[in-house]
Amino acid sequence: MHVLQSDEVFHFYAGDAVEQVQLFPDGTGNLVVIGMDLAAGERPQVVVPRGVWQGAKLVDGGKWALLGCTVSPGFEFVDYEAESREWLVERWPEWREMIGKLTNG
């Protein structure tokens, strides 16, 4: 999981749907499914505001997906931050299971 200091827009192009968790500075979180099945609530485009922690994975049973992302005003490695599973779970304990799926030990 990571956080950026710029807004990031994810675009779904093809394949299986992707689950994305967004963890907000106020301690809340949101799960978004990125995909083309609008009737099922999937979204083909998702914005992650700057300062929001995020991680994504294929839906269970998914085999592949093609997504793109646009970062505005731009991506700089100095603005990229990652943290440990423990650090994330301490701040968003109700998202422990998803954080566990998106982080290493």
Backbone as a chain_set.jsonl record, in Angstrom:
{"seq": "MHVLQSDEVFHFYAGDAVEQVQLFPDGTGNLVVIGMDLAAGERPQVVVPRGVWQGAKLVDGGKWALLGCTVSPGFEFVDYEAESREWLVERWPEWREMIGKLTNG", "coords": {"N": [[0.851, -1.17, 0.0], [0.321, 2.31, -0.537], [0.854, 5.905, -0.482], [0.315, 8.999, -2.114], [1.359, 12.367, -2.879], [-0.109, 13.666, -4.714], [-3.123, 13.832, -6.683], [-4.569, 10.819, -7.965], [-5.744, 9.088, -10.753], [-7.399, 6.206, -11.635], [-7.846, 4.11, -14.442], [-9.892, 1.773, -15.96], [-9.306, -0.728, -18.333], [-9.458, -3.39, -19.436], [-10.179, -6.903, -18.815], [-10.403, -8.635, -15.649], [-12.26, -7.51, -12.782], [-11.031, -5.184, -10.285], [-10.294, -4.805, -6.883], [-10.076, -1.984, -4.877], [-8.769, -0.502, -2.035], [-9.231, 2.392, -0.129], [-7.797, 4.421, 2.231], [-8.463, 6.847, 4.513], [-7.202, 9.962, 5.934], [-8.7, 10.609, 8.228], [-9.217, 8.255, 9.504], [-11.159, 6.637, 8.423], [-12.313, 4.375, 5.819], [-12.649, 3.055, 2.451], [-13.968, 0.771, 0.097], [-13.582, 0.18, -3.253], [-14.711, -1.093, -6.337], [-13.104, -1.567, -9.268], [-13.962, -1.659, -12.551], [-15.899, -2.801, -15.418], [-18.57, -3.53, -15.107], [-21.147, -1.902, -14.656], [-23.747, -2.214, -13.676], [-23.363, -3.857, -11.52], [-22.194, -2.192, -9.771], [-19.565, -1.606, -10.229], [-16.835, 0.552, -11.119], [-15.527, 2.3, -13.865], [-13.605, 4.206, -13.723], [-11.661, 5.726, -11.25], [-10.971, 8.057, -8.715], [-8.287, 8.764, -6.607], [-7.754, 10.765, -4.01], [-5.064, 13.037, -3.189], [-2.911, 12.207, -0.481], [-4.367, 10.056, 0.477], [-4.248, 6.775, 1.535], [-3.677, 3.797, -0.355], [-4.408, 0.667, -1.967], [-4.535, -2.138, -4.179], [-6.068, -5.055, -5.653], [-6.692, -7.968, -7.691], [-10.096, -9.069, -8.003], [-11.392, -11.82, -6.08], [-10.689, -14.847, -7.656], [-10.115, -13.601, -10.011], [-8.103, -13.242, -12.949], [-6.562, -11.521, -14.556], [-5.968, -8.043, -15.254], [-6.139, -4.938, -16.959], [-5.119, -1.836, -16.274], [-4.775, 1.71, -16.187], [-3.097, 4.644, -14.995], [-3.367, 8.057, -14.076], [-1.559, 10.722, -12.864], [-1.878, 13.717, -11.151], [-0.764, 16.872, -10.079], [1.493, 15.652, -11.171], [3.76, 12.824, -11.105], [6.208, 12.242, -8.693], [8.948, 10.559, -7.383], [9.78, 11.277, -4.828], [7.447, 12.002, -3.597], [6.139, 9.678, -3.026], [5.096, 7.296, -0.674], [5.445, 4.509, 1.444], [4.376, 2.168, 3.942], [4.697, -0.062, 6.783], [2.845, -3.132, 7.318], [2.018, -3.341, 9.998], [2.034, -0.652, 10.869], [0.016, 0.439, 9.265], [-2.253, -1.114, 10.036], [-2.459, -0.362, 12.696], [-3.471, 2.219, 12.471], [-5.767, 1.927, 10.911], [-7.567, -0.225, 11.995], [-9.942, -1.658, 11.449], [-9.684, -2.383, 8.856], [-7.921, -4.436, 8.731], [-7.893, -7.085, 7.572], [-7.958, -6.635, 4.739], [-5.708, -4.983, 4.47], [-3.794, -6.847, 5.183], [-3.896, -8.526, 2.948], [-2.784, -6.918, 1.054], [-0.228, -6.231, 1.702], [3.174, -7.109, 2.566], [4.244, -9.445, 5.012]], "CA": [[0.0, 0.0, 0.0], [1.113, 3.534, -0.641], [0.167, 7.191, -0.519], [0.979, 9.999, -2.951], [1.036, 13.761, -2.582], [-0.858, 14.17, -5.87], [-4.3, 13.032, -7.003], [-4.3, 9.743, -8.914], [-6.959, 8.585, -11.393], [-7.249, 4.878, -12.217], [-8.703, 3.871, -15.603], [-10.003, 0.344, -16.27], [-9.334, -0.963, -19.777], [-9.864, -4.74, -19.834], [-9.89, -7.989, -17.889], [-11.237, -8.861, -14.474], [-12.386, -6.358, -11.885], [-9.984, -4.963, -9.285], [-10.728, -4.169, -5.637], [-9.141, -0.979, -4.375], [-9.104, 0.075, -0.739], [-8.745, 3.751, 0.104], [-7.781, 4.691, 3.667], [-8.435, 8.299, 4.639], [-6.506, 10.478, 7.119], [-9.576, 10.682, 9.405], [-9.389, 6.921, 10.07], [-12.167, 5.879, 7.691], [-11.849, 3.722, 4.605], [-13.64, 2.786, 1.419], [-13.603, -0.248, -0.877], [-14.126, 0.478, -4.574], [-14.414, -2.122, -7.327], [-12.81, -0.939, -10.553], [-14.308, -2.591, -13.621], [-16.865, -2.314, -16.405], [-19.937, -3.973, -14.831], [-21.787, -0.785, -13.954], [-24.938, -2.708, -12.98], [-22.902, -4.469, -10.27], [-21.576, -1.159, -8.95], [-18.163, -1.375, -10.58], [-16.571, 1.88, -11.682], [-14.431, 2.222, -14.827], [-12.617, 5.246, -13.424], [-11.693, 6.032, -9.82], [-10.007, 9.066, -8.269], [-7.736, 8.662, -5.254], [-7.219, 12.086, -3.676], [-3.746, 13.103, -2.552], [-2.922, 11.969, 0.957], [-5.19, 8.891, 0.808], [-3.533, 5.51, 1.359], [-4.393, 2.941, -1.292], [-3.866, -0.599, -2.437], [-5.497, -2.788, -5.069], [-5.823, -6.447, -6.026], [-7.759, -8.575, -8.473], [-11.168, -9.688, -7.228], [-11.163, -13.252, -5.904], [-10.927, -15.591, -8.885], [-9.658, -12.837, -11.167], [-6.852, -13.721, -13.543], [-5.75, -10.416, -15.068], [-6.645, -6.769, -15.508], [-5.317, -3.88, -17.54], [-5.5, -0.522, -15.779], [-3.807, 2.782, -16.336], [-3.327, 5.689, -14.005], [-2.923, 9.412, -14.368], [-1.243, 11.437, -11.63], [-1.9, 15.154, -11.41], [-0.129, 17.484, -11.241], [2.531, 14.801, -11.735], [4.354, 11.879, -10.165], [7.606, 12.388, -8.3], [9.238, 9.509, -6.409], [9.903, 11.87, -3.499], [6.086, 12.124, -3.062], [5.632, 8.323, -2.808], [5.398, 6.797, 0.667], [4.904, 3.203, 1.814], [4.573, 1.867, 5.362], [4.569, -1.471, 7.147], [1.517, -3.653, 7.64], [1.702, -2.999, 11.389], [1.746, 0.782, 10.926], [-1.297, 0.652, 8.644], [-3.296, -1.733, 10.869], [-2.599, 0.455, 13.906], [-4.264, 3.406, 12.152], [-7.042, 1.501, 10.309], [-7.723, -1.612, 12.457], [-11.09, -2.33, 10.835], [-9.258, -2.803, 7.511], [-6.82, -5.377, 8.955], [-7.892, -8.198, 6.614], [-7.566, -6.154, 3.411], [-4.312, -4.55, 4.57], [-3.007, -8.074, 5.161], [-3.847, -9.038, 1.573], [-2.103, -5.961, 0.178], [1.11, -5.925, 2.215], [4.03, -8.245, 2.925], [4.543, -9.688, 6.416]], "C": [[0.892, 1.227, 0.0], [0.205, 4.759, -0.608], [1.002, 8.127, -1.384], [0.581, 11.393, -2.494], [0.41, 14.461, -3.786], [-2.092, 13.301, -6.042], [-3.925, 11.988, -8.052], [-5.635, 9.228, -9.442], [-6.643, 7.236, -12.018], [-8.28, 4.701, -13.318], [-8.703, 2.368, -15.873], [-10.118, 0.18, -17.775], [-9.863, -2.342, -20.148], [-9.574, -5.722, -18.706], [-10.891, -8.101, -16.763], [-11.216, -7.635, -13.566], [-11.276, -6.361, -10.828], [-10.609, -4.293, -8.064], [-9.655, -3.189, -5.191], [-9.642, -0.481, -3.024], [-8.465, 1.454, -0.666], [-8.889, 4.027, 1.599], [-7.501, 6.172, 3.882], [-7.759, 8.752, 5.936], [-7.371, 10.532, 8.379], [-9.853, 9.32, 10.03], [-10.443, 6.081, 9.389], [-11.545, 5.246, 6.449], [-12.995, 3.441, 3.665], [-13.101, 1.699, 0.504], [-14.333, 0.055, -2.174], [-13.774, -0.689, -5.481], [-14.284, -1.433, -8.676], [-13.058, -1.976, -11.639], [-15.374, -1.995, -14.51], [-18.31, -2.712, -16.13], [-20.647, -2.917, -13.98], [-22.999, -1.239, -13.157], [-24.573, -3.341, -11.638], [-22.203, -3.458, -9.363], [-20.102, -0.927, -9.222], [-18.02, -0.016, -11.241], [-15.387, 1.798, -12.638], [-13.319, 3.239, -14.579], [-12.776, 5.631, -11.958], [-10.608, 7.055, -9.5], [-9.587, 8.752, -6.834], [-7.139, 10.028, -4.934], [-5.837, 11.996, -3.026], [-3.885, 12.878, -1.054], [-3.763, 10.795, 1.405], [-4.375, 7.627, 0.521], [-4.357, 4.595, 0.476], [-3.635, 1.66, -1.578], [-4.935, -1.274, -3.269], [-5.062, -4.216, -5.365], [-6.96, -6.916, -6.915], [-8.848, -9.091, -7.545], [-10.851, -11.175, -7.101], [-11.55, -13.982, -7.181], [-10.475, -14.87, -10.141], [-8.309, -13.33, -11.653], [-5.965, -12.583, -14.036], [-6.62, -9.173, -15.217], [-5.637, -5.812, -16.123], [-5.889, -2.55, -17.073], [-4.401, 0.465, -16.137], [-4.044, 3.776, -15.224], [-2.7, 6.993, -14.474], [-2.703, 10.108, -13.036], [-1.164, 12.92, -11.957], [-1.661, 15.915, -10.11], [0.99, 16.659, -11.847], [3.108, 13.902, -10.673], [5.824, 12.208, -9.951], [7.868, 11.319, -7.237], [9.36, 10.051, -4.989], [8.533, 11.991, -2.819], [5.435, 10.776, -2.775], [6.055, 7.856, -1.425], [4.732, 5.446, 0.86], [5.195, 2.979, 3.294], [4.364, 0.377, 5.595], [3.107, -1.838, 7.399], [1.108, -3.216, 9.047], [1.307, -1.531, 11.53], [0.35, 1.059, 10.384], [-2.423, 0.095, 9.513], [-3.516, -0.932, 12.146], [-3.524, 1.646, 13.659], [-5.643, 3.082, 11.579], [-7.319, 0.051, 10.699], [-8.889, -2.354, 11.808], [-10.786, -2.815, 9.417], [-8.114, -3.818, 7.573], [-6.763, -6.474, 7.881], [-7.422, -7.742, 5.23], [-6.118, -5.668, 3.414], [-3.39, -5.771, 4.516], [-2.859, -8.655, 3.767], [-2.983, -8.165, 0.661], [-0.68, -5.617, 0.62], [1.877, -7.216, 2.481], [4.276, -8.235, 4.422], [4.701, -8.5, 7.218]], "O": [[2.034, 1.202, 0.459], [-1.019, 4.664, -0.692], [2.231, 8.06, -1.389], [-0.422, 11.566, -1.802], [0.401, 15.69, -3.867], [-2.108, 12.153, -5.597], [-3.08, 12.231, -8.913], [-6.552, 8.962, -8.665], [-5.729, 7.125, -12.835], [-9.44, 5.085, -13.164], [-7.642, 1.758, -16.001], [-10.918, 0.855, -18.423], [-10.646, -2.457, -21.091], [-8.83, -5.422, -17.773], [-12.055, -7.723, -16.891], [-10.279, -6.837, -13.587], [-10.675, -7.393, -10.527], [-11.364, -3.329, -8.196], [-8.473, -3.527, -5.136], [-10.8, -0.088, -2.889], [-7.323, 1.658, -1.081], [-9.975, 3.884, 2.162], [-6.453, 6.686, 3.491], [-7.744, 8.014, 6.921], [-6.838, 10.505, 9.488], [-10.632, 9.222, 10.978], [-10.613, 4.914, 9.74], [-10.408, 5.542, 6.081], [-14.163, 3.57, 4.03], [-11.917, 1.697, 0.169], [-15.558, 0.174, -2.192], [-12.665, -1.219, -5.41], [-15.221, -0.801, -9.163], [-12.441, -3.042, -11.645], [-15.718, -0.821, -14.377], [-19.204, -2.273, -16.853], [-20.731, -3.03, -12.757], [-23.26, -0.71, -12.077], [-25.392, -3.357, -10.719], [-21.68, -3.823, -8.31], [-19.456, -0.142, -8.528], [-18.961, 0.501, -11.843], [-14.338, 1.275, -12.263], [-12.234, 3.143, -15.152], [-13.892, 5.838, -11.482], [-9.471, 6.934, -9.957], [-10.424, 8.506, -5.965], [-6.127, 10.412, -5.521], [-5.497, 10.995, -2.395], [-4.861, 13.308, -0.439], [-3.87, 10.548, 2.606], [-3.877, 7.434, -0.588], [-5.586, 4.603, 0.538], [-2.413, 1.58, -1.451], [-6.123, -1.009, -3.083], [-3.878, -4.55, -5.336], [-8.05, -6.346, -6.902], [-8.561, -9.507, -6.422], [-10.122, -11.727, -7.925], [-12.631, -13.753, -7.724], [-10.452, -15.46, -11.221], [-7.477, -13.779, -10.865], [-4.74, -12.672, -13.943], [-7.846, -9.255, -15.295], [-4.441, -5.874, -15.839], [-7.008, -2.184, -17.433], [-3.25, 0.089, -16.359], [-5.091, 3.749, -14.577], [-1.675, 7.025, -15.154], [-3.578, 10.083, -12.172], [-0.487, 13.332, -12.899], [-2.317, 15.614, -9.113], [1.406, 16.951, -12.968], [2.971, 14.17, -9.479], [6.577, 12.424, -10.901], [7.092, 11.188, -6.291], [9.063, 9.331, -4.035], [8.463, 12.074, -1.593], [4.29, 10.732, -2.324], [7.217, 7.994, -1.04], [3.576, 5.261, 0.479], [6.15, 3.537, 3.835], [3.911, -0.347, 4.709], [2.261, -0.981, 7.654], [-0.02, -2.772, 9.259], [0.35, -1.209, 12.235], [-0.41, 1.825, 10.976], [-3.44, 0.761, 9.707], [-4.645, -0.836, 12.628], [-4.279, 2.038, 14.549], [-6.582, 3.862, 11.738], [-7.312, -0.824, 9.833], [-8.819, -3.571, 11.638], [-11.562, -3.582, 8.846], [-7.419, -4.034, 6.58], [-5.692, -6.755, 7.344], [-6.579, -8.396, 4.618], [-5.381, -5.916, 2.46], [-2.336, -5.733, 3.881], [-1.815, -9.217, 3.435], [-2.51, -8.623, -0.379], [-0.008, -4.806, -0.016], [1.283, -8.287, 2.604], [4.488, -7.186, 5.03], [4.956, -8.594, 8.418]]}, "num_chains": 1, "name": "protein.A"}
